[in-house]
């Protein structure tokens, strides 16, 4: 057993649609995998008290005893897709082999070639502070190592790259633009406070207090868009302000080879 924090969120406290989907996933995976299913941890905005009005993806990590066969992986995919279709939600699920989950290195997906969890340190930080729902198996503290600050910092840069790619590709969907501004605020908060465990809404509230007033209209509009309450004018505002806001975030990061203003985003995912 461990004396580190356990889940601070009960499955009974999450929206019914998510609770039902995660419970069904657990049952389906037990049927497919048996003893090879080690753990299922749910997390993300949907489990928080300040969850957005529109349900987000179901962020989920599944720990497997070993990498499954192609046939087993196909069965997992089929079951997951059926649950998502019925729930009207999308999965953002990582399957990780137990031996990889015990390491600090970014783990490869257990059965999707070339995919790697580039937010592994951030995920561990959230789980080890209790921001998860234990759907099945041991607590994360019994499996994953505590992240170091250098590991977290690398993952924050990868998060910024992900947002920069949306900017570069001209993605101005209101929800994505709101995500970019609020997650950019969270990256800044994390770098400046060394505390990464906060929601996008909490990050937006922090930005309204600590960022220059020049950015307050965009942050306020992003918070309202996050709840699908933004006016047409606010939707236009966050679309136009997304690129300059993320440029500001890049410039405020500590100087490294990767954060220099003239450095090109890597967008490699790793």
C-alpha positions as CSV (number, residue, x, y, z in Angstrom):
1,X,0.0,0.0,0.0
2,X,1.0,3.6,-0.3
3,X,0.6,6.8,1.7
4,X,0.4,9.0,-1.4
5,X,-2.9,10.6,-2.3
6,X,-5.7,8.3,-3.7
7,X,-8.5,9.5,-6.0
8,X,-10.2,12.7,-4.8
9,X,-13.1,12.0,-7.2
10,X,-15.7,9.2,-6.9
11,X,-17.2,7.7,-10.0
12,X,-20.6,8.5,-8.5
13,X,-19.7,12.2,-8.9
14,X,-19.1,12.2,-12.6
15,X,-21.9,12.8,-15.2
16,X,-24.0,9.7,-15.8
17,X,-23.0,9.5,-19.5
18,X,-19.3,9.3,-18.6
19,X,-19.9,7.0,-15.6
20,X,-21.9,4.6,-17.8
21,X,-19.3,4.6,-20.6
22,X,-16.3,4.0,-18.2
23,X,-18.2,1.2,-16.4
24,X,-19.0,-0.5,-19.7
25,X,-15.4,-0.1,-20.9
26,X,-14.3,-1.8,-17.7
27,X,-16.7,-4.7,-18.2
28,X,-15.8,-5.1,-21.9
29,X,-12.1,-5.0,-21.2
30,X,-12.4,-7.6,-18.4
31,X,-14.3,-9.8,-20.8
32,X,-11.6,-9.4,-23.6
33,X,-8.4,-9.3,-21.5
34,X,-9.2,-11.1,-18.2
35,X,-6.1,-10.9,-15.9
36,X,-4.2,-8.9,-18.5
37,X,-6.3,-5.9,-17.5
38,X,-4.3,-4.2,-14.7
39,X,-5.9,-0.8,-14.2
40,X,-8.2,1.9,-15.7
41,X,-7.8,5.5,-14.6
42,X,-10.2,8.2,-15.8
43,X,-9.3,11.9,-15.6
44,X,-9.7,15.2,-17.5
45,X,-12.1,18.1,-17.4
46,X,-15.2,15.9,-17.3
47,X,-14.4,14.6,-13.8
48,X,-14.0,18.1,-12.3
49,X,-16.6,20.2,-10.5
50,X,-15.9,23.0,-13.0
51,X,-16.4,20.8,-16.1
52,X,-17.4,22.5,-19.3
53,X,-21.0,22.7,-20.5
54,X,-20.3,20.4,-23.4
55,X,-18.9,17.0,-22.3
56,X,-15.3,16.6,-23.4
57,X,-13.5,13.6,-24.6
58,X,-13.3,10.7,-22.1
59,X,-9.6,10.9,-21.0
60,X,-8.6,7.4,-20.0
61,X,-5.4,5.4,-19.3
62,X,-5.6,1.7,-19.4
63,X,-2.7,-0.3,-18.0
64,X,-2.2,-3.8,-19.5
65,X,-0.2,-6.7,-18.3
66,X,1.5,-6.9,-21.7
67,X,1.1,-5.8,-25.3
68,X,-1.9,-7.5,-26.8
69,X,-2.1,-9.4,-30.0
70,X,-3.5,-7.8,-33.1
71,X,-6.7,-9.8,-32.8
72,X,-7.1,-8.7,-29.1
73,X,-6.4,-5.1,-30.1
74,X,-9.1,-5.3,-32.7
75,X,-11.5,-6.5,-30.1
76,X,-10.6,-3.6,-27.8
77,X,-11.1,-1.1,-30.6
78,X,-14.5,-2.6,-31.6
79,X,-15.8,-2.5,-28.0
80,X,-14.6,1.0,-27.4
81,X,-16.1,2.3,-30.6
82,X,-19.5,0.7,-29.8
83,X,-19.5,2.4,-26.4
84,X,-18.6,5.8,-27.8
85,X,-21.2,5.6,-30.5
86,X,-23.9,4.8,-28.0
87,X,-22.8,7.5,-25.5
88,X,-22.3,10.2,-28.2
89,X,-18.8,10.9,-26.8
90,X,-15.3,10.3,-28.0
91,X,-12.5,8.4,-26.2
92,X,-9.1,9.9,-25.6
93,X,-7.6,6.6,-24.4
94,X,-4.1,5.4,-23.9
95,X,-3.2,1.8,-23.5
96,X,0.1,1.3,-21.8
97,X,2.0,-1.9,-20.9
98,X,2.7,-2.3,-17.2
99,X,6.4,-2.4,-17.6
100,X,6.3,0.9,-19.5
101,X,4.0,2.5,-17.0
102,X,6.5,1.9,-14.2
103,X,9.1,4.0,-16.0
104,X,9.5,7.8,-16.3
105,X,10.1,7.7,-20.0
106,X,7.3,8.6,-22.4
107,X,5.6,5.2,-22.9
108,X,4.7,3.8,-26.3
109,X,1.0,3.0,-27.0
110,X,0.6,-0.7,-26.3
111,X,-0.8,-1.5,-29.8
112,X,-0.7,1.6,-32.0
113,X,2.7,1.7,-33.7
114,X,4.6,4.9,-33.5
115,X,2.4,6.6,-30.9
116,X,3.9,7.8,-27.6
117,X,2.3,9.5,-24.6
118,X,4.1,12.9,-24.7
119,X,2.2,14.2,-21.7
120,X,3.2,11.3,-19.4
121,X,4.8,13.5,-16.7
122,X,1.7,15.8,-16.7
123,X,-0.7,12.9,-16.4
124,X,1.3,11.4,-13.5
125,X,1.3,14.7,-11.7
126,X,-2.4,15.0,-11.9
127,X,-3.0,11.4,-10.8
128,X,-0.6,11.6,-7.9
129,X,-2.5,14.7,-6.6
130,X,-5.7,12.8,-6.7
131,X,-7.3,14.2,-9.9
132,X,-8.5,10.9,-11.3
133,X,-11.3,8.3,-10.9
134,X,-10.1,4.8,-10.3
135,X,-12.3,2.7,-12.6
136,X,-10.4,-0.6,-12.0
137,X,-7.3,-1.9,-10.3
138,X,-4.6,-0.3,-8.2
139,X,-4.1,3.4,-7.6
140,X,-1.6,5.2,-9.9
141,X,0.7,5.8,-6.9
142,X,1.2,2.0,-6.7
143,X,2.3,1.9,-10.4
144,X,3.8,5.1,-11.8
145,X,6.9,7.1,-10.7
146,X,6.6,10.6,-9.3
147,X,7.5,13.1,-12.1
148,X,10.5,15.4,-11.8
149,X,10.3,19.1,-12.8
150,X,12.6,18.6,-15.8
151,X,10.2,15.9,-17.0
152,X,7.2,18.1,-16.6
153,X,8.9,21.0,-18.3
154,X,9.6,18.9,-21.4
155,X,5.9,17.9,-21.5
156,X,4.8,21.5,-21.2
157,X,6.8,22.4,-24.3
158,X,5.2,19.5,-26.1
159,X,1.7,20.8,-25.1
160,X,2.6,24.2,-26.5
161,X,3.8,22.6,-29.8
162,X,0.4,20.9,-30.1
163,X,-1.4,24.2,-29.8
164,X,1.0,25.9,-32.2
165,X,0.2,23.3,-34.8
166,X,-3.5,24.2,-34.5
167,X,-2.6,27.8,-35.0
168,X,-0.4,27.0,-38.0
169,X,-3.1,25.0,-39.7
170,X,-5.7,27.8,-39.2
171,X,-8.0,25.9,-36.9
172,X,-10.4,28.6,-35.6
173,X,-13.2,26.4,-34.4
174,X,-14.5,28.2,-31.3
175,X,-14.0,25.3,-28.9
176,X,-10.5,24.7,-30.2
177,X,-9.6,28.4,-30.0
178,X,-10.9,28.5,-26.5
179,X,-8.9,25.4,-25.7
180,X,-5.8,27.0,-27.1
181,X,-6.1,30.2,-25.0
182,X,-7.0,28.4,-21.8
183,X,-4.4,25.7,-22.2
184,X,-1.8,28.3,-23.1
185,X,-2.8,30.0,-19.8
186,X,-2.3,26.7,-18.0
187,X,1.2,26.3,-19.5
188,X,2.2,29.7,-18.3
189,X,0.7,29.1,-14.9
190,X,2.6,25.8,-14.6
191,X,5.9,27.3,-15.7
192,X,5.7,30.3,-13.4
193,X,4.4,28.5,-10.3
194,X,5.7,24.9,-10.8
195,X,2.2,23.7,-10.2
196,X,0.6,21.8,-13.1
197,X,-2.4,20.5,-11.4
198,X,-5.2,22.8,-12.4
199,X,-8.1,22.8,-14.9
200,X,-8.4,24.9,-18.0
201,X,-11.0,27.0,-16.2
202,X,-8.8,27.5,-13.2
203,X,-6.0,28.5,-15.6
204,X,-8.3,31.1,-17.3
205,X,-9.2,32.6,-13.9
206,X,-5.5,32.8,-13.0
207,X,-4.8,34.5,-16.4
208,X,-7.4,37.2,-15.7
209,X,-5.6,38.0,-12.5
210,X,-1.9,37.8,-13.5
211,X,-1.7,38.4,-17.3
212,X,-1.6,41.9,-18.7
213,X,-5.0,43.5,-19.3
214,X,-4.3,43.3,-23.1
215,X,-5.2,39.6,-22.9
216,X,-8.2,39.8,-20.6
217,X,-11.0,40.1,-23.3
218,X,-9.7,37.0,-25.1
219,X,-9.4,35.0,-21.9
220,X,-12.9,36.0,-20.8
221,X,-14.3,35.2,-24.2
222,X,-12.5,31.8,-24.1
223,X,-14.0,31.0,-20.8
224,X,-17.5,31.7,-22.1
225,X,-16.8,29.8,-25.3
226,X,-15.6,26.8,-23.2
227,X,-19.2,26.7,-21.9
228,X,-20.7,27.5,-25.4
229,X,-22.0,30.9,-24.1
230,X,-19.8,33.1,-26.2
231,X,-21.5,35.8,-28.4
232,X,-20.7,35.9,-32.1
233,X,-18.4,38.9,-31.5
234,X,-16.5,36.9,-28.8
235,X,-16.2,33.9,-31.1
236,X,-14.6,36.2,-33.7
237,X,-12.4,37.7,-31.0
238,X,-10.9,34.4,-29.8
239,X,-10.3,33.2,-33.4
240,X,-8.4,36.4,-34.1
241,X,-6.5,36.4,-30.8
242,X,-5.5,32.7,-30.7
243,X,-2.3,33.2,-32.7
244,X,-1.0,36.3,-30.9
245,X,-1.9,34.8,-27.5
246,X,0.0,31.6,-28.2
247,X,2.9,33.7,-29.6
248,X,2.9,35.5,-26.3
249,X,3.0,32.3,-24.4
250,X,6.0,31.1,-26.4
251,X,7.9,34.3,-25.7
252,X,7.2,34.1,-21.9
253,X,8.7,30.6,-21.6
254,X,12.2,30.2,-20.2
255,X,14.8,30.6,-22.8
256,X,16.0,27.3,-24.3
257,X,16.9,26.1,-27.8
258,X,13.3,25.0,-28.3
259,X,11.7,28.2,-26.9
260,X,13.7,30.8,-28.8
261,X,11.4,33.1,-30.8
262,X,13.0,32.1,-34.1
263,X,12.8,28.4,-33.4
264,X,10.3,26.4,-35.5
265,X,7.8,24.3,-33.7
266,X,8.8,20.7,-33.9
267,X,5.2,19.3,-34.0
268,X,6.8,15.9,-33.8
269,X,4.7,14.8,-30.9
270,X,7.9,13.8,-29.1
